[in-house]
Amino acid sequence: MDGLVVYVEVLKEIIQRNVDFVIEQGLLDDDKLAKYDKFNVHSILQYCLLRVEGLGLLALPEFKIKLRKPIDRHEILGKPGGRARYQWTVRVDVA
């Protein structure tokens, strides 16, 4: 198990270095984080994940996971509305 912990720590350090790089380049700051969708922060963070080098990982942006039990959006949001009540898949970024 210790090997896995070290591996995850190295992965975390690489992603942190990538995040620091995009901050230094002015692509990410508190203002942009506050306006997440306007500044496409999700794509910037995907870039940080995709740039994982040296660990032999394959990064998969927007990987779809099918859920056994759907998420009830009305229950979470507390109000009806939206296109669909139940969400059967989620999209995640994985390495």
N, C-alpha and C positions, 0 to 999 in steps of 0.2 A: 504493500500500500504506500510506503514511503516514496517509491519511484513515481507513482501517480501524482502525489502531492508536489514533488519537485517539478514534474512535467507541467502541471497546471500553473505553478508559480512562474515558470519560464514563459509559458503562453501569456500569462497576465502581464509580465514585464515587456514582452514584445508588443502587445496591443497598447500598453501604456506609452511606450516609445513612439508608436505610430500616432496616438492621440496627441502627444506632446508636439510631434512634428506638424500636425495640421493646425494646432494652436499657434505655433511659432509662425506659420505661413499666413495667419490671420483668417483661416477658414472656419474657426470655431472659437467662440467667446461666450460670455454670459448673455449678451444681447441675442445672439443667434440661438442659443439654447432656449431662451424665453420665447422666441418666435420659431419654434421647432419646424413647423411645416413650411413656413415662408422661405427658410434658408436651407431646406433639404438636408437637415442634420442626419436623418436616417441614412442617406447615401454616403455621407462623410464617415459615419461610424461603420458602415459596411466596408468602405475602403480600408479602414484601420484593421478590420478582421481579415480581409482578403490579402493584405500585405504581410501575413504571418509567414515568415520564412525560417528555414532551418530545422523545423520540427517534423517535416514529412506529412503535414496535414493538408487536406483538401478543404478549402472553404466553399461553402454552398450558400449563396445568398438566396433568400426567399424560398427556402425548402418547405414544402407543404407537409403537415402532419395531420393525418385523419384521426379524429377523436372517437373514442368508443361511446362516450356520453357527450351529447352536444352542449355547448354553452348557451344558456337562455339569456339573451341580451336584455329582455324586459326585466328579468330578475336582477341583473347587475345594474342596469341604468335606472331602474325604478320607474320607467315610463314607457308606454308603448310608442311605436314609431319605427321608422327605418325600413329598409327593404326586406329583411328577413329576421324572424324572431330567433331562430336557432342557428348557431354557427357550428358546422360539422368539421371544419378544418381550420388550422391556424398556420400562419407563415412565420418561420423563424430563420435567423441567420446562424449557421453552425459551422464549426471547423472540426 
